[in-house]
Amino acid sequence: REKRLPCDTLIYLGTGFTPSGWNTLNGEFRWNRAVFPDPEAMLDRLHGMNYHVVLHAVLEGRRLTGTVDDPCPDPPAPGETGSGRDWPEEQKVSCYWPVHREIVEQGVDGWWPDQGDGLDAESRLARIRMYYEGMQLYRPDERPFALHRNGYAGMARYAPFLWSGDVYSTWETLQTHVSVAINTGR
């Protein structure tokens, strides 16, 4: 902030992509206390500097169905973080979304649901809808923030941002992505 760089959001990678990720295991929704010993204080401090905090997450399984409002036949226990859970290849949104709750209630502002390339079209749209409707459960007056790597027709109604995948970190590359992002899903 002292350098007045234009930055509104800080994104923390998951452990599957860096040894000092925000979580302890890829696919788990529990803070890595070795890196973030007091996540609530960190979130408060960053919010006090007008930053939004987004966490990187990788969906376990290969198919996603339903909505956050559907009944879940095997609901996660209160406080369950996804660690050690045997996620089925096909899972219901209503069973997967609840493991996000504690993290959202601590103050996380959005999500970067990564991967998903192997999901079929319906599952991609279900995941995009899940991150929109799920956040609306806890913060109905805020526009949800979710940065997806892939999508499908109809996704624009769920307000996602589409990420292009890993690219070169140059201004020339960034410039080409503006027109792509503006036209996505329209």
C-alpha positions as CSV (number, residue, x, y, z in Angstrom):
1,R,0.0,0.0,0.0
2,E,2.9,2.4,0.7
3,K,4.0,2.0,-2.9
4,R,0.4,2.7,-4.1
5,L,0.4,-0.3,-6.4
6,P,-3.0,-1.0,-7.9
7,C,-4.0,-4.2,-6.0
8,D,-7.4,-5.2,-4.6
9,T,-7.0,-8.9,-4.1
10,L,-4.4,-11.2,-2.7
11,I,-4.5,-14.9,-3.8
12,Y,-2.9,-17.6,-1.7
13,L,-2.0,-20.8,-3.5
14,G,-2.9,-24.2,-2.1
15,T,-0.2,-26.6,-0.8
16,G,-0.4,-28.8,-3.9
17,F,1.3,-26.1,-5.8
18,T,3.7,-24.6,-3.2
19,P,5.2,-26.0,0.0
20,S,4.0,-22.9,1.9
21,G,0.4,-22.9,0.7
22,W,-2.5,-21.7,2.7
23,N,-3.7,-25.3,3.5
24,T,-1.9,-28.3,4.8
25,L,-3.0,-30.8,2.0
26,N,-4.3,-30.3,-1.5
27,G,-8.1,-30.5,-1.4
28,E,-8.2,-29.7,2.3
29,F,-10.0,-26.7,3.8
30,R,-7.8,-26.2,6.9
31,W,-5.2,-23.4,7.4
32,N,-1.5,-24.3,7.3
33,R,-0.7,-22.9,10.8
34,A,3.0,-23.1,10.1
35,V,2.5,-20.4,7.5
36,F,-0.6,-18.7,8.9
37,P,-0.5,-19.1,12.7
38,D,-3.4,-16.7,13.2
39,P,-5.5,-16.6,10.0
40,E,-8.3,-14.6,11.5
41,A,-5.9,-11.8,12.6
42,M,-4.2,-11.9,9.1
43,L,-7.6,-11.6,7.4
44,D,-8.6,-8.7,9.7
45,R,-5.3,-6.9,9.0
46,L,-5.6,-7.4,5.2
47,H,-9.2,-6.3,5.2
48,G,-8.1,-3.2,7.2
49,M,-5.8,-2.4,4.3
50,N,-8.7,-2.8,1.8
51,Y,-7.5,-6.1,0.4
52,H,-9.8,-9.0,-0.5
53,V,-8.4,-12.5,0.2
54,V,-8.9,-15.3,-2.3
55,L,-7.9,-18.9,-1.7
56,H,-6.8,-21.5,-4.3
57,A,-8.7,-24.8,-4.1
58,V,-8.6,-28.0,-6.1
59,L,-11.9,-30.0,-6.5
60,E,-11.5,-33.6,-5.7
61,G,-13.4,-36.0,-7.9
62,R,-14.3,-36.0,-11.6
63,R,-18.0,-35.2,-11.7
64,L,-20.1,-32.6,-9.8
65,T,-23.9,-32.6,-9.7
66,G,-26.7,-30.7,-8.1
67,T,-26.9,-27.4,-6.2
68,V,-26.0,-26.1,-2.7
69,D,-29.7,-26.5,-1.7
70,D,-30.0,-30.2,-2.6
71,P,-30.0,-32.8,0.2
72,C,-26.7,-34.4,0.9
73,P,-26.8,-38.2,1.5
74,D,-23.4,-38.1,3.3
75,P,-23.0,-34.6,4.8
76,P,-19.6,-33.5,6.2
77,A,-19.5,-33.4,10.0
78,P,-19.5,-29.9,11.5
79,G,-15.9,-28.6,11.3
80,E,-14.9,-31.2,8.8
81,T,-12.2,-29.8,6.5
82,G,-12.1,-32.4,3.8
83,S,-8.9,-34.0,5.2
84,G,-9.0,-37.8,5.0
85,R,-12.4,-37.8,3.4
86,D,-12.8,-40.3,0.6
87,W,-14.3,-38.0,-2.0
88,P,-16.2,-40.0,-4.6
89,E,-15.5,-39.6,-8.3
90,E,-19.0,-38.2,-8.6
91,Q,-20.1,-35.9,-5.8
92,K,-22.9,-33.6,-5.0
93,V,-22.4,-29.9,-4.6
94,S,-24.4,-30.0,-1.4
95,C,-21.9,-32.4,0.1
96,Y,-18.8,-30.6,-1.1
97,W,-19.7,-26.9,-0.4
98,P,-20.1,-27.3,3.4
99,V,-16.3,-27.9,3.9
100,H,-15.8,-24.3,2.7
101,R,-18.0,-22.8,5.4
102,E,-15.6,-22.3,8.3
103,I,-13.0,-20.6,6.0
104,V,-15.6,-18.3,4.6
105,E,-16.9,-17.4,8.1
106,Q,-13.4,-16.5,9.1
107,G,-13.4,-13.8,6.4
108,V,-12.1,-15.3,3.1
109,D,-13.6,-13.2,0.3
110,G,-13.4,-15.5,-2.7
111,W,-12.1,-18.6,-4.3
112,W,-9.8,-19.7,-7.1
113,P,-11.2,-23.2,-8.0
114,D,-8.3,-24.6,-10.1
115,Q,-8.0,-27.6,-12.3
116,G,-11.3,-28.9,-13.5
117,D,-10.0,-29.6,-17.0
118,G,-11.2,-33.2,-16.7
119,L,-14.8,-32.2,-15.6
120,D,-17.5,-32.6,-18.2
121,A,-19.5,-29.5,-19.3
122,E,-22.3,-30.0,-16.7
123,S,-19.8,-30.4,-13.9
124,R,-18.0,-27.3,-14.9
125,L,-21.2,-25.3,-14.8
126,A,-22.2,-26.9,-11.5
127,R,-18.9,-25.9,-10.0
128,I,-19.2,-22.3,-11.2
129,R,-22.8,-22.2,-9.8
130,M,-21.6,-23.7,-6.5
131,Y,-19.1,-21.0,-5.9
132,Y,-21.7,-18.3,-6.6
133,E,-24.6,-19.8,-4.7
134,G,-22.5,-21.0,-1.9
135,M,-21.0,-17.6,-1.1
136,Q,-24.5,-16.1,-1.4
137,L,-25.6,-18.3,1.5
138,Y,-23.2,-16.5,3.8
139,R,-23.0,-13.1,2.2
140,P,-26.2,-12.4,0.2
141,D,-25.4,-8.7,-0.2
142,E,-22.0,-9.2,-1.8
143,R,-21.1,-10.2,-5.4
144,P,-19.2,-13.5,-5.1
145,F,-15.6,-13.7,-6.4
146,A,-14.5,-16.9,-8.1
147,L,-11.6,-17.2,-10.5
148,H,-12.2,-20.3,-12.6
149,R,-9.8,-21.9,-15.1
150,N,-12.5,-23.3,-17.3
151,G,-16.2,-22.8,-17.9
152,Y,-19.1,-23.5,-20.1
153,A,-22.0,-21.8,-21.9
154,G,-24.3,-20.1,-19.4
155,M,-21.6,-19.4,-16.8
156,A,-21.9,-15.6,-17.1
157,R,-25.1,-15.6,-14.9
158,Y,-22.9,-16.8,-11.9
159,A,-20.5,-13.9,-12.1
160,P,-17.2,-15.9,-12.4
161,F,-13.9,-14.5,-13.6
162,L,-12.2,-16.8,-16.1
163,W,-8.5,-17.4,-15.8
164,S,-6.6,-18.3,-18.9
165,G,-4.3,-20.8,-17.4
166,D,-0.5,-20.5,-16.8
167,V,0.9,-17.8,-19.1
168,Y,4.0,-15.6,-19.4
169,S,4.2,-12.8,-16.8
170,T,4.6,-10.0,-19.3
171,W,2.6,-6.9,-20.0
172,E,2.2,-8.0,-23.6
173,T,0.6,-11.2,-22.5
174,L,-1.7,-9.5,-20.0
175,Q,-2.8,-7.1,-22.8
176,T,-4.1,-10.0,-24.9
177,H,-6.1,-11.4,-22.1
178,V,-8.3,-8.3,-21.5
179,S,-10.3,-8.8,-24.7
180,V,-10.6,-12.5,-24.1
181,A,-11.9,-12.0,-20.5
182,I,-14.4,-9.3,-21.5
183,N,-15.9,-11.6,-24.2
184,T,-16.0,-14.8,-22.1
185,G,-19.5,-16.2,-21.8
186,R,-21.3,-13.3,-23.5
